[in-house]
Structures are given as C-alpha cells and as structure tokens.
Amino acid sequence: MSHQLDRTLDEVAMAMGQLKRSLRGIPIRQEGFKAHHDRMAKAMATLTVALEDSRTALDE
C-alpha cells in the first residue's frame, strides 16, 4: 500500500506543478478564478498532508 500511496502523492505533486506552470501568463484574477485556485490548492495540500500522516495506518 505504501508504494501505491507514494505513486499517488508523486502524481498529485506533478499535477499541481503542471497547473502552476500552465497558469503563467493567464489573467487568473478575472472572475474570481484566483480564489477558486487558492482554495483548491489548499485543499490538495491538506489532503496530501493527511495521506502522509496516515501512512503508518495504511501500511498495517
């Protein structure tokens, strides 16, 4: 299970990096997109930390 969790966390990190790169040069402040993006990024960070913290329970 730990290998699957590692792979999932790596894929989330790559996706967030890709999102960050794709936002360069786009006027993201229009129509509240920046607020939506920030909320999503914080939610993903919370999920990632929760998964990392639950690693020992998942390995059992």
Distance bins in CASP14 RR format, pairs under 12 A and 6 or more apart:
PFRMAT RR
TARGET T0000
AUTHOR 0000-0000-0000
RMODE 2
METHOD distances of the structure
MODEL  1
1 7 0 0 0 0 0 1 0 0 0 0 0
1 8 0 0 0 0 0 1 0 0 0 0 0
1 51 0 0 0 0 0 1 0 0 0 0 0
1 54 0 0 0 0 0 1 0 0 0 0 0
1 55 0 0 0 0 1 0 0 0 0 0 0
1 56 0 0 0 0 0 1 0 0 0 0 0
1 57 0 0 0 0 1 0 0 0 0 0 0
1 58 1 0 1 0 0 0 0 0 0 0 0
1 59 1 0 1 0 0 0 0 0 0 0 0
1 60 0 0 0 0 1 0 0 0 0 0 0
2 8 0 0 0 0 0 1 0 0 0 0 0
2 9 0 0 0 0 0 1 0 0 0 0 0
2 51 0 0 0 0 0 1 0 0 0 0 0
2 52 0 0 0 0 0 1 0 0 0 0 0
2 54 0 0 0 0 0 1 0 0 0 0 0
2 55 1 0 0 1 0 0 0 0 0 0 0
2 56 0 0 0 0 1 0 0 0 0 0 0
2 57 0 0 0 0 0 1 0 0 0 0 0
2 58 1 0 0 1 0 0 0 0 0 0 0
2 59 1 0 1 0 0 0 0 0 0 0 0
2 60 0 0 0 0 0 1 0 0 0 0 0
3 9 0 0 0 0 0 1 0 0 0 0 0
3 10 0 0 0 0 0 1 0 0 0 0 0
3 55 0 0 0 0 0 1 0 0 0 0 0
3 58 0 0 0 0 0 1 0 0 0 0 0
3 59 0 0 0 0 0 1 0 0 0 0 0
4 10 0 0 0 0 0 1 0 0 0 0 0
4 11 0 0 0 0 0 1 0 0 0 0 0
4 51 0 0 0 0 0 1 0 0 0 0 0
4 55 0 0 0 0 0 1 0 0 0 0 0
4 58 0 0 0 0 1 0 0 0 0 0 0
4 59 0 0 0 0 0 1 0 0 0 0 0
5 11 0 0 0 0 0 1 0 0 0 0 0
5 12 0 0 0 0 0 1 0 0 0 0 0
5 47 0 0 0 0 0 1 0 0 0 0 0
5 48 0 0 0 0 0 1 0 0 0 0 0
5 50 0 0 0 0 0 1 0 0 0 0 0
5 51 1 0 0 1 0 0 0 0 0 0 0
5 52 0 0 0 0 1 0 0 0 0 0 0
5 53 0 0 0 0 0 1 0 0 0 0 0
5 54 0 0 0 0 1 0 0 0 0 0 0
5 55 1 0 0 1 0 0 0 0 0 0 0
5 56 0 0 0 0 0 1 0 0 0 0 0
5 57 0 0 0 0 0 1 0 0 0 0 0
5 58 1 0 0 1 0 0 0 0 0 0 0
5 59 0 0 0 0 1 0 0 0 0 0 0
6 12 0 0 0 0 0 1 0 0 0 0 0
6 13 0 0 0 0 0 1 0 0 0 0 0
6 48 0 0 0 0 0 1 0 0 0 0 0
6 51 0 0 0 0 0 1 0 0 0 0 0
6 52 0 0 0 0 0 1 0 0 0 0 0
6 55 0 0 0 0 1 0 0 0 0 0 0
6 58 0 0 0 0 0 1 0 0 0 0 0
6 59 0 0 0 0 0 1 0 0 0 0 0
7 13 0 0 0 0 0 1 0 0 0 0 0
7 14 0 0 0 0 0 1 0 0 0 0 0
7 51 0 0 0 0 0 1 0 0 0 0 0
8 14 0 0 0 0 0 1 0 0 0 0 0
8 15 0 0 0 0 0 1 0 0 0 0 0
8 44 0 0 0 0 0 1 0 0 0 0 0
8 47 0 0 0 0 0 1 0 0 0 0 0
8 48 0 0 0 0 1 0 0 0 0 0 0
8 51 1 0 0 1 0 0 0 0 0 0 0
8 52 0 0 0 0 0 1 0 0 0 0 0
8 55 0 0 0 0 0 1 0 0 0 0 0
8 58 0 0 0 0 0 1 0 0 0 0 0
9 15 0 0 0 0 0 1 0 0 0 0 0
9 16 0 0 0 0 0 1 0 0 0 0 0
9 44 0 0 0 0 0 1 0 0 0 0 0
9 45 0 0 0 0 0 1 0 0 0 0 0
9 47 0 0 0 0 1 0 0 0 0 0 0
9 48 1 0 0 1 0 0 0 0 0 0 0
9 49 0 0 0 0 0 1 0 0 0 0 0
9 50 0 0 0 0 0 1 0 0 0 0 0
9 51 1 0 0 1 0 0 0 0 0 0 0
9 52 1 0 0 1 0 0 0 0 0 0 0
9 53 0 0 0 0 0 1 0 0 0 0 0
9 54 0 0 0 0 0 1 0 0 0 0 0
9 55 0 0 0 0 1 0 0 0 0 0 0
9 58 0 0 0 0 0 1 0 0 0 0 0
10 16 0 0 0 0 0 1 0 0 0 0 0
10 17 0 0 0 0 0 1 0 0 0 0 0
10 48 0 0 0 0 0 1 0 0 0 0 0
10 51 0 0 0 0 0 1 0 0 0 0 0
11 17 0 0 0 0 0 1 0 0 0 0 0
11 18 0 0 0 0 0 1 0 0 0 0 0
11 44 0 0 0 0 0 1 0 0 0 0 0
11 48 0 0 0 0 0 1 0 0 0 0 0
11 51 0 0 0 0 0 1 0 0 0 0 0
12 18 0 0 0 0 0 1 0 0 0 0 0
12 19 0 0 0 0 0 1 0 0 0 0 0
12 40 0 0 0 0 0 1 0 0 0 0 0
12 41 0 0 0 0 0 1 0 0 0 0 0
12 43 0 0 0 0 0 1 0 0 0 0 0
12 44 1 0 0 1 0 0 0 0 0 0 0
12 45 0 0 0 0 1 0 0 0 0 0 0
12 46 0 0 0 0 0 1 0 0 0 0 0
12 47 1 0 0 1 0 0 0 0 0 0 0
12 48 1 0 0 1 0 0 0 0 0 0 0
12 49 0 0 0 0 0 1 0 0 0 0 0
12 50 0 0 0 0 0 1 0 0 0 0 0
12 51 0 0 0 0 1 0 0 0 0 0 0
12 52 0 0 0 0 0 1 0 0 0 0 0
13 19 0 0 0 0 0 1 0 0 0 0 0
13 20 0 0 0 0 0 1 0 0 0 0 0
13 44 0 0 0 0 1 0 0 0 0 0 0
13 45 0 0 0 0 0 1 0 0 0 0 0
13 47 0 0 0 0 0 1 0 0 0 0 0
13 48 1 0 0 1 0 0 0 0 0 0 0
13 51 0 0 0 0 0 1 0 0 0 0 0
13 52 0 0 0 0 0 1 0 0 0 0 0
14 20 0 0 0 0 0 1 0 0 0 0 0
14 21 0 0 0 0 0 1 0 0 0 0 0
15 21 0 0 0 0 0 1 0 0 0 0 0
15 22 0 0 0 0 0 1 0 0 0 0 0
15 40 0 0 0 0 0 1 0 0 0 0 0
15 41 0 0 0 0 0 1 0 0 0 0 0
15 44 0 0 0 0 1 0 0 0 0 0 0
15 48 0 0 0 0 0 1 0 0 0 0 0
16 22 0 0 0 0 0 1 0 0 0 0 0
16 23 0 0 0 0 0 1 0 0 0 0 0
16 37 0 0 0 0 0 1 0 0 0 0 0
16 40 0 0 0 0 1 0 0 0 0 0 0
16 41 1 0 0 1 0 0 0 0 0 0 0
16 42 0 0 0 0 0 1 0 0 0 0 0
16 43 0 0 0 0 0 1 0 0 0 0 0
16 44 1 0 0 1 0 0 0 0 0 0 0
16 45 0 0 0 0 1 0 0 0 0 0 0
16 47 0 0 0 0 0 1 0 0 0 0 0
16 48 0 0 0 0 1 0 0 0 0 0 0
17 23 0 0 0 0 1 0 0 0 0 0 0
17 24 0 0 0 0 0 1 0 0 0 0 0
17 41 0 0 0 0 0 1 0 0 0 0 0
17 44 0 0 0 0 0 1 0 0 0 0 0
18 24 0 0 0 0 0 1 0 0 0 0 0
19 26 0 0 0 0 0 1 0 0 0 0 0
19 28 0 0 0 0 0 1 0 0 0 0 0
19 33 0 0 0 0 0 1 0 0 0 0 0
19 36 0 0 0 0 0 1 0 0 0 0 0
19 37 1 0 0 1 0 0 0 0 0 0 0
19 38 0 0 0 0 0 1 0 0 0 0 0
19 40 0 0 0 0 1 0 0 0 0 0 0
19 41 0 0 0 0 1 0 0 0 0 0 0
19 44 0 0 0 0 1 0 0 0 0 0 0
20 26 0 0 0 0 0 1 0 0 0 0 0
20 28 0 0 0 0 0 1 0 0 0 0 0
20 37 0 0 0 0 1 0 0 0 0 0 0
20 38 0 0 0 0 0 1 0 0 0 0 0
20 40 0 0 0 0 0 1 0 0 0 0 0
20 41 0 0 0 0 1 0 0 0 0 0 0
20 44 0 0 0 0 0 1 0 0 0 0 0
22 28 0 0 0 0 0 1 0 0 0 0 0
22 37 0 0 0 0 0 1 0 0 0 0 0
23 29 0 0 0 0 0 1 0 0 0 0 0
23 33 0 0 0 0 1 0 0 0 0 0 0
23 34 0 0 0 0 1 0 0 0 0 0 0
23 36 0 0 0 0 0 1 0 0 0 0 0
23 37 1 0 0 1 0 0 0 0 0 0 0
23 38 0 0 0 0 0 1 0 0 0 0 0
23 40 0 0 0 0 0 1 0 0 0 0 0
23 41 0 0 0 0 0 1 0 0 0 0 0
26 33 0 0 0 0 1 0 0 0 0 0 0
26 34 0 0 0 0 0 1 0 0 0 0 0
26 37 0 0 0 0 0 1 0 0 0 0 0
27 33 0 0 0 0 1 0 0 0 0 0 0
27 34 0 0 0 0 1 0 0 0 0 0 0
28 34 1 0 1 0 0 0 0 0 0 0 0
28 35 0 0 0 0 1 0 0 0 0 0 0
28 36 0 0 0 0 1 0 0 0 0 0 0
28 37 1 0 0 1 0 0 0 0 0 0 0
28 38 0 0 0 0 1 0 0 0 0 0 0
28 41 0 0 0 0 0 1 0 0 0 0 0
29 35 0 0 0 0 1 0 0 0 0 0 0
29 36 0 0 0 0 0 1 0 0 0 0 0
29 37 0 0 0 0 1 0 0 0 0 0 0
29 38 0 0 0 0 0 1 0 0 0 0 0
30 36 0 0 0 0 0 1 0 0 0 0 0
30 37 0 0 0 0 0 1 0 0 0 0 0
31 37 0 0 0 0 0 1 0 0 0 0 0
32 38 0 0 0 0 1 0 0 0 0 0 0
32 39 0 0 0 0 0 1 0 0 0 0 0
33 39 0 0 0 0 0 1 0 0 0 0 0
33 40 0 0 0 0 0 1 0 0 0 0 0
34 40 0 0 0 0 0 1 0 0 0 0 0
34 41 0 0 0 0 0 1 0 0 0 0 0
35 41 0 0 0 0 0 1 0 0 0 0 0
35 42 0 0 0 0 0 1 0 0 0 0 0
36 42 0 0 0 0 0 1 0 0 0 0 0
36 43 0 0 0 0 0 1 0 0 0 0 0
37 43 0 0 0 0 0 1 0 0 0 0 0
37 44 0 0 0 0 0 1 0 0 0 0 0
38 44 0 0 0 0 0 1 0 0 0 0 0
38 45 0 0 0 0 0 1 0 0 0 0 0
39 45 0 0 0 0 0 1 0 0 0 0 0
39 46 0 0 0 0 0 1 0 0 0 0 0
40 46 0 0 0 0 0 1 0 0 0 0 0
40 47 0 0 0 0 0 1 0 0 0 0 0
41 47 0 0 0 0 0 1 0 0 0 0 0
41 48 0 0 0 0 0 1 0 0 0 0 0
42 48 0 0 0 0 0 1 0 0 0 0 0
42 49 0 0 0 0 0 1 0 0 0 0 0
43 49 0 0 0 0 0 1 0 0 0 0 0
43 50 0 0 0 0 0 1 0 0 0 0 0
44 50 0 0 0 0 0 1 0 0 0 0 0
44 51 0 0 0 0 0 1 0 0 0 0 0
45 51 0 0 0 0 0 1 0 0 0 0 0
45 52 0 0 0 0 0 1 0 0 0 0 0
46 52 0 0 0 0 0 1 0 0 0 0 0
46 53 0 0 0 0 0 1 0 0 0 0 0
47 53 0 0 0 0 0 1 0 0 0 0 0
47 54 0 0 0 0 0 1 0 0 0 0 0
48 54 0 0 0 0 0 1 0 0 0 0 0
48 55 0 0 0 0 0 1 0 0 0 0 0
49 55 0 0 0 0 0 1 0 0 0 0 0
50 57 0 0 0 0 0 1 0 0 0 0 0
50 58 0 0 0 0 0 1 0 0 0 0 0
51 57 0 0 0 0 0 1 0 0 0 0 0
51 58 0 0 0 0 1 0 0 0 0 0 0
52 58 0 0 0 0 0 1 0 0 0 0 0
54 60 0 0 0 0 0 1 0 0 0 0 0
END
